[in-house]
């Protein structure tokens, strides 16, 4: 998958506009637009780093050097995942089971919303 496609997919998944991403990554909105349109297929490494950080992914994932992020990549790239992981360690077994159930519920809600948007 191209950087352009990944950038659009990740940005939309997070509910961000190009301007939101530009602000979060300290990158010009025009640069993001050029990347997404394929006009700038190989952005500078510094730009990739800032975009990856803002999108909570690794540079390797964004640049399509890896097809998917490993669980450790997810945790290392996203401070929110780090906080969840730290909290998860302190939960009882019943609480861990409940948390997993809640994550599955959220995933189903997301799929439902995507189906409704596609209708």
Residue pairs with C-beta under 8 A, 6 or more apart in sequence:
1 9
1 64
2 38
2 41
2 64
3 35
3 41
3 42
3 43
3 48
3 62
3 63
3 64
4 35
4 36
4 37
4 38
4 41
6 61
6 62
6 64
7 32
7 35
7 36
7 51
7 55
7 62
8 36
10 55
10 57
10 62
11 17
11 18
11 20
11 21
11 55
14 55
14 56
16 24
18 29
18 32
18 33
18 36
19 29
21 27
21 32
21 51
21 54
21 55
22 28
22 29
22 31
22 32
24 54
25 32
25 47
25 50
25 51
25 53
25 54
25 55
26 50
27 47
27 50
27 51
31 40
31 43
31 47
32 51
34 40
35 41
35 43
35 51
43 51
45 59
48 59
48 62
48 63
49 59
51 62
52 58
52 59
52 61
52 62
52 77
53 77
55 62
56 74
56 77
56 78
56 79
56 80
56 81
57 69
57 73
57 77
57 78
58 66
58 69
58 73
58 76
58 77
59 65
60 66
60 73
61 68
61 69
61 73
61 77
66 73
69 77
74 81
75 81
75 82
75 85
76 82
88 96
88 99
91 99
